[in-house]
Amino acid sequence: MLPLWTKTMPKPAVRAYSRYSQDAVALLGQMIRETRLERKLTAAQMAERAGISRGLIQRIEQGDPGCTIGVVFEVAAILGVKLFDADPHALATRKAAQERIVALLPKKVRSSTRAVKDDF
């Protein structure tokens, strides 16, 4: 009989992903595919560069959420797909855009800026 700590829960056959996650993975896959094609690389050439199978490249490009995030990020990095914007000007622009969006929200949705009086 195996010790209790060696038993693991069975992996779920199908995992449910939110619509947002599905859209984000699909978008990243499209960006990777478009960049690979712009650089005139075949899926086999990209797979060889990344040290993975051609099938995994195809799954990444199709937006399969079951692909390991490290592999997806590595493929994106090899191709030069920007995942995060480290440019301070772009970050400031993005923050300004977010502030404009928050200004459009009803006041009930915004977080309260009043101090809470909790001294009973």
Number of C-alpha atoms within 10 A of each C-alpha: 3 6 6 7 6 7 8 7 6 6 7 7 5 7 8 8 10 8 9 9 12 14 14 14 22 18 15 20 23 16 18 27 22 14 16 22 12 10 10 10 14 13 19 15 14 18 18 12 12 19 11 14 14 17 12 17 22 16 15 25 22 17 19 15 19 11 14 11 12 9 16 21 16 13 22 21 14 13 20 12 17 12 11 7 10 9 9 9 10 11 13 11 12 13 12 12 12 11 11 11 10 13 11 9 10 8 10 7 8 11 7 9 6 6 6 7 6 5 4 3
